Amino acid sequence: MVVHNHPSGDPTPSSADVTLTAELNRAGQILGIDVIDHLVVGQSRFRSLRRLGLGFPVMRE
């Protein structure tokens, strides 16, 4: 689980957040570590990159 804040108060993930999430997922696969989610916290709310479908591999059924 990766969590960080945006001091601006807006929890919208930046392109750098999405890139970092994808890179952490690739590194985790190599090391056998699952990245559960990446949360961006704002003033009174948060965003889940997994829920938004950003930076995580597409799950196939």
mmCIF file of the N, C-alpha and C atoms, coordinates in Angstrom:
data_MODEL
# 
_entry.id   MODEL 
# 
loop_
_atom_site.group_PDB 
_atom_site.id 
_atom_site.type_symbol 
_atom_site.label_atom_id 
_atom_site.label_alt_id 
_atom_site.label_comp_id 
_atom_site.label_asym_id 
_atom_site.label_entity_id 
_atom_site.label_seq_id 
_atom_site.pdbx_PDB_ins_code 
_atom_site.Cartn_x 
_atom_site.Cartn_y 
_atom_site.Cartn_z 
_atom_site.occupancy 
_atom_site.B_iso_or_equiv 
_atom_site.pdbx_formal_charge 
_atom_site.auth_seq_id 
_atom_site.auth_comp_id 
_atom_site.auth_asym_id 
_atom_site.auth_atom_id 
_atom_site.pdbx_PDB_model_num 
ATOM 1   N N  . MET A 1 1  ? 0.854   -1.170  0.000   1.00 0.00 ? 1  MET A N  1 
ATOM 2   C CA . MET A 1 1  ? 0.000   0.000   0.000   1.00 0.00 ? 1  MET A CA 1 
ATOM 3   C C  . MET A 1 1  ? 0.896   1.228   0.000   1.00 0.00 ? 1  MET A C  1 
ATOM 4   N N  . VAL A 1 2  ? 0.636   2.121   -0.911  1.00 0.00 ? 2  VAL A N  1 
ATOM 5   C CA . VAL A 1 2  ? 1.366   3.382   -1.000  1.00 0.00 ? 2  VAL A CA 1 
ATOM 6   C C  . VAL A 1 2  ? 0.357   4.489   -0.721  1.00 0.00 ? 2  VAL A C  1 
ATOM 7   N N  . VAL A 1 3  ? 0.725   5.414   0.153   1.00 0.00 ? 3  VAL A N  1 
ATOM 8   C CA . VAL A 1 3  ? -0.156  6.536   0.487   1.00 0.00 ? 3  VAL A CA 1 
ATOM 9   C C  . VAL A 1 3  ? 0.685   7.802   0.550   1.00 0.00 ? 3  VAL A C  1 
ATOM 10  N N  . HIS A 1 4  ? 0.193   8.866   -0.063  1.00 0.00 ? 4  HIS A N  1 
ATOM 11  C CA . HIS A 1 4  ? 0.846   10.165  0.088   1.00 0.00 ? 4  HIS A CA 1 
ATOM 12  C C  . HIS A 1 4  ? -0.209  11.254  -0.031  1.00 0.00 ? 4  HIS A C  1 
ATOM 13  N N  . ASN A 1 5  ? 0.166   12.452  0.358   1.00 0.00 ? 5  ASN A N  1 
ATOM 14  C CA . ASN A 1 5  ? -0.795  13.551  0.307   1.00 0.00 ? 5  ASN A CA 1 
ATOM 15  C C  . ASN A 1 5  ? -0.426  14.566  -0.767  1.00 0.00 ? 5  ASN A C  1 
ATOM 16  N N  . HIS A 1 6  ? -1.422  15.323  -1.155  1.00 0.00 ? 6  HIS A N  1 
ATOM 17  C CA . HIS A 1 6  ? -1.230  16.484  -2.017  1.00 0.00 ? 6  HIS A CA 1 
ATOM 18  C C  . HIS A 1 6  ? -1.516  17.708  -1.155  1.00 0.00 ? 6  HIS A C  1 
ATOM 19  N N  . PRO A 1 7  ? -0.498  18.472  -0.805  1.00 0.00 ? 7  PRO A N  1 
ATOM 20  C CA . PRO A 1 7  ? -0.695  19.643  0.060   1.00 0.00 ? 7  PRO A CA 1 
ATOM 21  C C  . PRO A 1 7  ? -1.695  20.660  -0.494  1.00 0.00 ? 7  PRO A C  1 
ATOM 22  N N  . SER A 1 8  ? -1.942  20.619  -1.798  1.00 0.00 ? 8  SER A N  1 
ATOM 23  C CA . SER A 1 8  ? -2.919  21.541  -2.392  1.00 0.00 ? 8  SER A CA 1 
ATOM 24  C C  . SER A 1 8  ? -4.335  21.250  -1.910  1.00 0.00 ? 8  SER A C  1 
ATOM 25  N N  . GLY A 1 9  ? -4.535  20.027  -1.374  1.00 0.00 ? 9  GLY A N  1 
ATOM 26  C CA . GLY A 1 9  ? -5.866  19.625  -0.928  1.00 0.00 ? 9  GLY A CA 1 
ATOM 27  C C  . GLY A 1 9  ? -6.653  18.875  -1.977  1.00 0.00 ? 9  GLY A C  1 
ATOM 28  N N  . ASP A 1 10 ? -6.183  18.871  -3.225  1.00 0.00 ? 10 ASP A N  1 
ATOM 29  C CA . ASP A 1 10 ? -6.856  18.177  -4.323  1.00 0.00 ? 10 ASP A CA 1 
ATOM 30  C C  . ASP A 1 10 ? -6.244  16.783  -4.476  1.00 0.00 ? 10 ASP A C  1 
ATOM 31  N N  . PRO A 1 11 ? -7.029  15.720  -4.217  1.00 0.00 ? 11 PRO A N  1 
ATOM 32  C CA . PRO A 1 11 ? -6.469  14.369  -4.273  1.00 0.00 ? 11 PRO A CA 1 
ATOM 33  C C  . PRO A 1 11 ? -6.405  13.755  -5.673  1.00 0.00 ? 11 PRO A C  1 
ATOM 34  N N  . THR A 1 12 ? -6.665  14.539  -6.700  1.00 0.00 ? 12 THR A N  1 
ATOM 35  C CA . THR A 1 12 ? -6.605  14.005  -8.062  1.00 0.00 ? 12 THR A CA 1 
ATOM 36  C C  . THR A 1 12 ? -5.182  13.538  -8.366  1.00 0.00 ? 12 THR A C  1 
ATOM 37  N N  . PRO A 1 13 ? -5.018  12.250  -8.767  1.00 0.00 ? 13 PRO A N  1 
ATOM 38  C CA . PRO A 1 13 ? -3.676  11.754  -9.065  1.00 0.00 ? 13 PRO A CA 1 
ATOM 39  C C  . PRO A 1 13 ? -3.047  12.500  -10.241 1.00 0.00 ? 13 PRO A C  1 
ATOM 40  N N  . SER A 1 14 ? -1.777  12.826  -10.095 1.00 0.00 ? 14 SER A N  1 
ATOM 41  C CA . SER A 1 14 ? -1.031  13.474  -11.177 1.00 0.00 ? 14 SER A CA 1 
ATOM 42  C C  . SER A 1 14 ? -0.481  12.404  -12.116 1.00 0.00 ? 14 SER A C  1 
ATOM 43  N N  . SER A 1 15 ? 0.016   12.826  -13.258 1.00 0.00 ? 15 SER A N  1 
ATOM 44  C CA . SER A 1 15 ? 0.638   11.865  -14.182 1.00 0.00 ? 15 SER A CA 1 
ATOM 45  C C  . SER A 1 15 ? 1.861   11.225  -13.527 1.00 0.00 ? 15 SER A C  1 
ATOM 46  N N  . ALA A 1 16 ? 2.570   11.973  -12.691 1.00 0.00 ? 16 ALA A N  1 
ATOM 47  C CA . ALA A 1 16 ? 3.720   11.409  -11.968 1.00 0.00 ? 16 ALA A CA 1 
ATOM 48  C C  . ALA A 1 16 ? 3.259   10.339  -10.977 1.00 0.00 ? 16 ALA A C  1 
ATOM 49  N N  . ASP A 1 17 ? 2.107   10.527  -10.352 1.00 0.00 ? 17 ASP A N  1 
ATOM 50  C CA . ASP A 1 17 ? 1.563   9.516   -9.435  1.00 0.00 ? 17 ASP A CA 1 
ATOM 51  C C  . ASP A 1 17 ? 1.261   8.224   -10.188 1.00 0.00 ? 17 ASP A C  1 
ATOM 52  N N  . VAL A 1 18 ? 0.666   8.353   -11.366 1.00 0.00 ? 18 VAL A N  1 
ATOM 53  C CA . VAL A 1 18 ? 0.322   7.179   -12.171 1.00 0.00 ? 18 VAL A CA 1 
ATOM 54  C C  . VAL A 1 18 ? 1.592   6.466   -12.628 1.00 0.00 ? 18 VAL A C  1 
ATOM 55  N N  . THR A 1 19 ? 2.585   7.215   -13.076 1.00 0.00 ? 19 THR A N  1 
ATOM 56  C CA . THR A 1 19 ? 3.857   6.630   -13.504 1.00 0.00 ? 19 THR A CA 1 
ATOM 57  C C  . THR A 1 19 ? 4.530   5.901   -12.352 1.00 0.00 ? 19 THR A C  1 
ATOM 58  N N  . LEU A 1 20 ? 4.581   6.529   -11.187 1.00 0.00 ? 20 LEU A N  1 
ATOM 59  C CA . LEU A 1 20 ? 5.185   5.896   -10.013 1.00 0.00 ? 20 LEU A CA 1 
ATOM 60  C C  . LEU A 1 20 ? 4.461   4.602   -9.658  1.00 0.00 ? 20 LEU A C  1 
ATOM 61  N N  . THR A 1 21 ? 3.139   4.617   -9.707  1.00 0.00 ? 21 THR A N  1 
ATOM 62  C CA . THR A 1 21 ? 2.355   3.426   -9.385  1.00 0.00 ? 21 THR A CA 1 
ATOM 63  C C  . THR A 1 21 ? 2.695   2.284   -10.334 1.00 0.00 ? 21 THR A C  1 
ATOM 64  N N  . ALA A 1 22 ? 2.764   2.574   -11.623 1.00 0.00 ? 22 ALA A N  1 
ATOM 65  C CA . ALA A 1 22 ? 3.102   1.546   -12.609 1.00 0.00 ? 22 ALA A CA 1 
ATOM 66  C C  . ALA A 1 22 ? 4.511   1.006   -12.369 1.00 0.00 ? 22 ALA A C  1 
ATOM 67  N N  . GLU A 1 23 ? 5.462   1.882   -12.063 1.00 0.00 ? 23 GLU A N  1 
ATOM 68  C CA . GLU A 1 23 ? 6.841   1.451   -11.798 1.00 0.00 ? 23 GLU A CA 1 
ATOM 69  C C  . GLU A 1 23 ? 6.916   0.601   -10.530 1.00 0.00 ? 23 GLU A C  1 
ATOM 70  N N  . LEU A 1 24 ? 6.187   0.985   -9.490  1.00 0.00 ? 24 LEU A N  1 
ATOM 71  C CA . LEU A 1 24 ? 6.173   0.194   -8.256  1.00 0.00 ? 24 LEU A CA 1 
ATOM 72  C C  . LEU A 1 24 ? 5.544   -1.174  -8.497  1.00 0.00 ? 24 LEU A C  1 
ATOM 73  N N  . ASN A 1 25 ? 4.518   -1.237  -9.330  1.00 0.00 ? 25 ASN A N  1 
ATOM 74  C CA . ASN A 1 25 ? 3.908   -2.520  -9.666  1.00 0.00 ? 25 ASN A CA 1 
ATOM 75  C C  . ASN A 1 25 ? 4.886   -3.422  -10.399 1.00 0.00 ? 25 ASN A C  1 
ATOM 76  N N  . ARG A 1 26 ? 5.627   -2.868  -11.360 1.00 0.00 ? 26 ARG A N  1 
ATOM 77  C CA . ARG A 1 26 ? 6.623   -3.671  -12.088 1.00 0.00 ? 26 ARG A CA 1 
ATOM 78  C C  . ARG A 1 26 ? 7.717   -4.166  -11.143 1.00 0.00 ? 26 ARG A C  1 
ATOM 79  N N  . ALA A 1 27 ? 8.205   -3.290  -10.276 1.00 0.00 ? 27 ALA A N  1 
ATOM 80  C CA . ALA A 1 27 ? 9.235   -3.692  -9.312  1.00 0.00 ? 27 ALA A CA 1 
ATOM 81  C C  . ALA A 1 27 ? 8.685   -4.741  -8.355  1.00 0.00 ? 27 ALA A C  1 
ATOM 82  N N  . GLY A 1 28 ? 7.460   -4.560  -7.916  1.00 0.00 ? 28 GLY A N  1 
ATOM 83  C CA . GLY A 1 28 ? 6.838   -5.521  -7.010  1.00 0.00 ? 28 GLY A CA 1 
ATOM 84  C C  . GLY A 1 28 ? 6.710   -6.895  -7.638  1.00 0.00 ? 28 GLY A C  1 
ATOM 85  N N  . GLN A 1 29 ? 6.371   -6.946  -8.923  1.00 0.00 ? 29 GLN A N  1 
ATOM 86  C CA . GLN A 1 29 ? 6.268   -8.232  -9.609  1.00 0.00 ? 29 GLN A CA 1 
ATOM 87  C C  . GLN A 1 29 ? 7.610   -8.947  -9.614  1.00 0.00 ? 29 GLN A C  1 
ATOM 88  N N  . ILE A 1 30 ? 8.675   -8.226  -9.863  1.00 0.00 ? 30 ILE A N  1 
ATOM 89  C CA . ILE A 1 30 ? 10.016  -8.817  -9.873  1.00 0.00 ? 30 ILE A CA 1 
ATOM 90  C C  . ILE A 1 30 ? 10.376  -9.351  -8.493  1.00 0.00 ? 30 ILE A C  1 
ATOM 91  N N  . LEU A 1 31 ? 10.017  -8.596  -7.451  1.00 0.00 ? 31 LEU A N  1 
ATOM 92  C CA . LEU A 1 31 ? 10.374  -8.961  -6.076  1.00 0.00 ? 31 LEU A CA 1 
ATOM 93  C C  . LEU A 1 31 ? 9.355   -9.865  -5.399  1.00 0.00 ? 31 LEU A C  1 
ATOM 94  N N  . GLY A 1 32 ? 8.237   -10.133 -6.063  1.00 0.00 ? 32 GLY A N  1 
ATOM 95  C CA . GLY A 1 32 ? 7.193   -10.957 -5.463  1.00 0.00 ? 32 GLY A CA 1 
ATOM 96  C C  . GLY A 1 32 ? 6.401   -10.226 -4.388  1.00 0.00 ? 32 GLY A C  1 
ATOM 97  N N  . ILE A 1 33 ? 6.266   -8.907  -4.539  1.00 0.00 ? 33 ILE A N  1 
ATOM 98  C CA . ILE A 1 33 ? 5.533   -8.085  -3.573  1.00 0.00 ? 33 ILE A CA 1 
ATOM 99  C C  . ILE A 1 33 ? 4.330   -7.472  -4.289  1.00 0.00 ? 33 ILE A C  1 
ATOM 100 N N  . ASP A 1 34 ? 3.133   -7.700  -3.741  1.00 0.00 ? 34 ASP A N  1 
ATOM 101 C CA . ASP A 1 34 ? 1.928   -7.116  -4.325  1.00 0.00 ? 34 ASP A CA 1 
ATOM 102 C C  . ASP A 1 34 ? 1.743   -5.683  -3.845  1.00 0.00 ? 34 ASP A C  1 
ATOM 103 N N  . VAL A 1 35 ? 1.485   -4.789  -4.768  1.00 0.00 ? 35 VAL A N  1 
ATOM 104 C CA . VAL A 1 35 ? 1.097   -3.422  -4.413  1.00 0.00 ? 35 VAL A CA 1 
ATOM 105 C C  . VAL A 1 35 ? -0.430  -3.437  -4.357  1.00 0.00 ? 35 VAL A C  1 
ATOM 106 N N  . ILE A 1 36 ? -0.986  -3.284  -3.173  1.00 0.00 ? 36 ILE A N  1 
ATOM 107 C CA . ILE A 1 36 ? -2.429  -3.389  -2.973  1.00 0.00 ? 36 ILE A CA 1 
ATOM 108 C C  . ILE A 1 36 ? -3.156  -2.192  -3.584  1.00 0.00 ? 36 ILE A C  1 
ATOM 109 N N  . ASP A 1 37 ? -2.649  -0.992  -3.337  1.00 0.00 ? 37 ASP A N  1 
ATOM 110 C CA . ASP A 1 37 ? -3.288  0.225   -3.828  1.00 0.00 ? 37 ASP A CA 1 
ATOM 111 C C  . ASP A 1 37 ? -2.324  1.389   -3.653  1.00 0.00 ? 37 ASP A C  1 
ATOM 112 N N  . HIS A 1 38 ? -2.657  2.498   -4.254  1.00 0.00 ? 38 HIS A N  1 
ATOM 113 C CA . HIS A 1 38 ? -1.931  3.756   -4.075  1.00 0.00 ? 38 HIS A CA 1 
ATOM 114 C C  . HIS A 1 38 ? -3.001  4.809   -3.828  1.00 0.00 ? 38 HIS A C  1 
ATOM 115 N N  . LEU A 1 39 ? -2.996  5.366   -2.628  1.00 0.00 ? 39 LEU A N  1 
ATOM 116 C CA . LEU A 1 39 ? -3.977  6.377   -2.248  1.00 0.00 ? 39 LEU A CA 1 
ATOM 117 C C  . LEU A 1 39 ? -3.338  7.751   -2.252  1.00 0.00 ? 39 LEU A C  1 
ATOM 118 N N  . VAL A 1 40 ? -4.070  8.722   -2.781  1.00 0.00 ? 40 VAL A N  1 
ATOM 119 C CA . VAL A 1 40 ? -3.650  10.120  -2.730  1.00 0.00 ? 40 VAL A CA 1 
ATOM 120 C C  . VAL A 1 40 ? -4.652  10.832  -1.826  1.00 0.00 ? 40 VAL A C  1 
ATOM 121 N N  . VAL A 1 41 ? -4.141  11.445  -0.766  1.00 0.00 ? 41 VAL A N  1 
ATOM 122 C CA . VAL A 1 41 ? -4.982  12.091  0.234   1.00 0.00 ? 41 VAL A CA 1 
ATOM 123 C C  . VAL A 1 41 ? -4.974  13.596  0.001   1.00 0.00 ? 41 VAL A C  1 
ATOM 124 N N  . GLY A 1 42 ? -6.163  14.181  0.039   1.00 0.00 ? 42 GLY A N  1 
ATOM 125 C CA . GLY A 1 42 ? -6.314  15.628  -0.077  1.00 0.00 ? 42 GLY A CA 1 
ATOM 126 C C  . GLY A 1 42 ? -6.803  16.196  1.241   1.00 0.00 ? 42 GLY A C  1 
ATOM 127 N N  . GLN A 1 43 ? -7.428  17.344  1.183   1.00 0.00 ? 43 GLN A N  1 
ATOM 128 C CA . GLN A 1 43 ? -7.864  18.024  2.401   1.00 0.00 ? 43 GLN A CA 1 
ATOM 129 C C  . GLN A 1 43 ? -8.871  17.198  3.194   1.00 0.00 ? 43 GLN A C  1 
ATOM 130 N N  . SER A 1 44 ? -9.930  16.715  2.564   1.00 0.00 ? 44 SER A N  1 
ATOM 131 C CA . SER A 1 44 ? -10.944 15.958  3.297   1.00 0.00 ? 44 SER A CA 1 
ATOM 132 C C  . SER A 1 44 ? -11.413 14.731  2.532   1.00 0.00 ? 44 SER A C  1 
ATOM 133 N N  . ARG A 1 45 ? -10.634 14.311  1.544   1.00 0.00 ? 45 ARG A N  1 
ATOM 134 C CA . ARG A 1 45 ? -10.999 13.139  0.764   1.00 0.00 ? 45 ARG A CA 1 
ATOM 135 C C  . ARG A 1 45 ? -9.743  12.499  0.187   1.00 0.00 ? 45 ARG A C  1 
ATOM 136 N N  . PHE A 1 46 ? -9.925  11.344  -0.432  1.00 0.00 ? 46 PHE A N  1 
ATOM 137 C CA . PHE A 1 46 ? -8.793  10.641  -1.027  1.00 0.00 ? 46 PHE A CA 1 
ATOM 138 C C  . PHE A 1 46 ? -9.235  10.009  -2.331  1.00 0.00 ? 46 PHE A C  1 
ATOM 139 N N  . ARG A 1 47 ? -8.255  9.591   -3.126  1.00 0.00 ? 47 ARG A N  1 
ATOM 140 C CA . ARG A 1 47 ? -8.511  8.878   -4.369  1.00 0.00 ? 47 ARG A CA 1 
ATOM 141 C C  . ARG A 1 47 ? -7.666  7.615   -4.382  1.00 0.00 ? 47 ARG A C  1 
ATOM 142 N N  . SER A 1 48 ? -8.264  6.530   -4.854  1.00 0.00 ? 48 SER A N  1 
ATOM 143 C CA . SER A 1 48 ? -7.592  5.250   -5.012  1.00 0.00 ? 48 SER A CA 1 
ATOM 144 C C  . SER A 1 48 ? -7.228  5.077   -6.479  1.00 0.00 ? 48 SER A C  1 
ATOM 145 N N  . LEU A 1 49 ? -5.931  4.957   -6.755  1.00 0.00 ? 49 LEU A N  1 
ATOM 146 C CA . LEU A 1 49 ? -5.522  4.751   -8.139  1.00 0.00 ? 49 LEU A CA 1 
ATOM 147 C C  . LEU A 1 49 ? -6.013  3.405   -8.650  1.00 0.00 ? 49 LEU A C  1 
ATOM 148 N N  . ARG A 1 50 ? -6.076  2.396   -7.790  1.00 0.00 ? 50 ARG A N  1 
ATOM 149 C CA . ARG A 1 50 ? -6.592  1.093   -8.229  1.00 0.00 ? 50 ARG A CA 1 
ATOM 150 C C  . ARG A 1 50 ? -8.054  1.232   -8.648  1.00 0.00 ? 50 ARG A C  1 
ATOM 151 N N  . ARG A 1 51 ? -8.854  1.889   -7.825  1.00 0.00 ? 51 ARG A N  1 
ATOM 152 C CA . ARG A 1 51 ? -10.273 2.055   -8.142  1.00 0.00 ? 51 ARG A CA 1 
ATOM 153 C C  . ARG A 1 51 ? -10.456 2.861   -9.428  1.00 0.00 ? 51 ARG A C  1 
ATOM 154 N N  . LEU A 1 52 ? -9.566  3.814   -9.654  1.00 0.00 ? 52 LEU A N  1 
ATOM 155 C CA . LEU A 1 52 ? -9.629  4.625   -10.869 1.00 0.00 ? 52 LEU A CA 1 
ATOM 156 C C  . LEU A 1 52 ? -9.042  3.900   -12.084 1.00 0.00 ? 52 LEU A C  1 
ATOM 157 N N  . GLY A 1 53 ? -8.396  2.747   -11.847 1.00 0.00 ? 53 GLY A N  1 
ATOM 158 C CA . GLY A 1 53 ? -7.800  1.988   -12.942 1.00 0.00 ? 53 GLY A CA 1 
ATOM 159 C C  . GLY A 1 53 ? -6.536  2.617   -13.498 1.00 0.00 ? 53 GLY A C  1 
ATOM 160 N N  . LEU A 1 54 ? -5.795  3.322   -12.630 1.00 0.00 ? 54 LEU A N  1 
ATOM 161 C CA . LEU A 1 54 ? -4.592  4.033   -13.068 1.00 0.00 ? 54 LEU A CA 1 
ATOM 162 C C  . LEU A 1 54 ? -3.330  3.398   -12.488 1.00 0.00 ? 54 LEU A C  1 
ATOM 163 N N  . GLY A 1 55 ? -2.434  2.956   -13.356 1.00 0.00 ? 55 GLY A N  1 
ATOM 164 C CA . GLY A 1 55 ? -1.140  2.457   -12.906 1.00 0.00 ? 55 GLY A CA 1 
ATOM 165 C C  . GLY A 1 55 ? -1.110  1.002   -12.492 1.00 0.00 ? 55 GLY A C  1 
ATOM 166 N N  . PHE A 1 56 ? -2.254  0.318   -12.582 1.00 0.00 ? 56 PHE A N  1 
ATOM 167 C CA . PHE A 1 56 ? -2.317  -1.094  -12.221 1.00 0.00 ? 56 PHE A CA 1 
ATOM 168 C C  . PHE A 1 56 ? -2.627  -1.911  -13.462 1.00 0.00 ? 56 PHE A C  1 
ATOM 169 N N  . PRO A 1 57 ? -2.081  -3.135  -13.539 1.00 0.00 ? 57 PRO A N  1 
ATOM 170 C CA . PRO A 1 57 ? -2.374  -3.972  -14.703 1.00 0.00 ? 57 PRO A CA 1 
ATOM 171 C C  . PRO A 1 57 ? -3.869  -4.299  -14.763 1.00 0.00 ? 57 PRO A C  1 
ATOM 172 N N  . VAL A 1 58 ? -4.371  -4.474  -15.965 1.00 0.00 ? 58 VAL A N  1 
ATOM 173 C CA . VAL A 1 58 ? -5.776  -4.843  -16.148 1.00 0.00 ? 58 VAL A CA 1 
ATOM 174 C C  . VAL A 1 58 ? -5.952  -6.284  -15.699 1.00 0.00 ? 58 VAL A C  1 
ATOM 175 N N  . MET A 1 59 ? -6.957  -6.503  -14.844 1.00 0.00 ? 59 MET A N  1 
ATOM 176 C CA . MET A 1 59 ? -7.237  -7.857  -14.349 1.00 0.00 ? 59 MET A CA 1 
ATOM 177 C C  . MET A 1 59 ? -8.129  -8.569  -15.363 1.00 0.00 ? 59 MET A C  1 
ATOM 178 N N  . ARG A 1 60 ? -7.734  -9.760  -15.741 1.00 0.00 ? 60 ARG A N  1 
ATOM 179 C CA . ARG A 1 60 ? -8.532  -10.545 -16.690 1.00 0.00 ? 60 ARG A CA 1 
ATOM 180 C C  . ARG A 1 60 ? -9.202  -11.683 -15.943 1.00 0.00 ? 60 ARG A C  1 
ATOM 181 N N  . GLU A 1 61 ? -10.423 -11.987 -16.365 1.00 0.00 ? 61 GLU A N  1 
ATOM 182 C CA . GLU A 1 61 ? -11.171 -13.065 -15.706 1.00 0.00 ? 61 GLU A CA 1 
ATOM 183 C C  . GLU A 1 61 ? -10.775 -14.405 -16.247 1.00 0.00 ? 61 GLU A C  1 
# 
